Amino acid sequence: MANQATLMRQIELDVRLTSAETGVAELSTNVKQALARVPREKFVLPEFRLEAWDNCALPIACEQTISQPFIVAIMTELLQLKYEQRVLEVGTGSGYQAAVLAELCGEVHTLERHELLYRRASQRLKSLGYGVHCYLGDGFHGLQEQAPFDAIIVTAAARMIPRPLMQQLAPGGRMVIPVGMAGYRQTLLLLEKDQQGELKQRTVLAVSFVPLVED
Ligand code: SAH
């Protein structure tokens, strides 16, 4: 049966196999430690506990999914977070990615549109001792009152990069976002904003996410 150690080896293998596309040769020590510290089994539904250490996405409530651990790892790595930074996540889901982010940086804000998921994730994060700021709302508009962010991570597939998110990224900031049609393979993009506010983007990997819903 898979355990945390076998999962880490799987993730590291996937990182090596995709390094030509992602530009990430290996995970940094702090990202590996963050992944090792977050108890993924606490973020999955009870009936999926045994699969918690498999390197795959799993169903959560509201027909949504907790992302594949390798994808969480690579998206987190691409953000190159530092402890003093502030990060916004769009798509709280189970709260797992938010917990990984909170292991790496001091201020994590996360937005979810499903009330049930928002309630469960905020309770779960609190009970595990994570001081993540959870919000119920439409991530398409970002979180203007807390902007700008040093990093933005979108964990649902957008048809296009939402303009408010581009605006809420700080100079020098990084955003990872899957873009494309839901139900098809999408493209994970890395955007970097320079000090003049200019955005550069590059394609990282083909991915498969649930849709970023536009209400
Ligand atoms: N990061 C999550 C997995 C996210 S699944 C985890 O670690 O478990 C994608 C999530 O994005 C779903 O919970 C979905 O409800 C949410 N979502 C989709 N569109 C959204 C929107 N417009 N605003 C906020 N959340 C959205």
Residues whose N, C-alpha, C, O or C-beta is under 5 A from the ligand:
A	BS01	SAH	Q64 T65 I66 S67 V90 G91 T92 G93 S94 G95 Y96 Q97 L111 E112 R113 H114 L117 G137 D138 G139 F140 T155 A156 P211 L212 V213
